[in-house]
């Protein structure tokens, strides 16, 4: 009887999702708080839209640059640790072999089982270094395109998130009416964002949507209160 092949499906884009979450969550809350704060002092929406677009531009650049530098730092740290591991397997191989053994002992392997593994690794220095990087230091080799991809993903997510609460101010001419609509669409966007994020990460979508609304709403409320305090 033919058997259906077992296919494992694992989510492998956690870095991209993390960048989208960082950019979108800030984009939804910060421009909303700015526009809402200005709504109490400015009746017309033209100035609010101009200020909001300026904030989105500046925020996207700053967030994207932050993501780029963070990813570059990770890559530089990985390269530095790899050079150190290469040096150690050449200069102090006995200590490095003991570190390999310590890793496998933690998984319950005995000396007779560990010995051939160490012998095989020491015969392939690059594989030995790769093993130490991953299992001793817990470092994964970074994608060389990670820095640029992270910067673009965060920046574009920030722009997409920031335009949502600002859009009512573009459509309507009265700040008070625009604020009411902005609150509604921002809450809806936060819920949808949390729901979709959960579908990718494997957690409960509805719970994630509610949590995102609460967290994003709390952050937006705090920022809104500060903006109103300053504008008053």
Beta strands, then each sheet from edge to edge (+ up, - down):
end
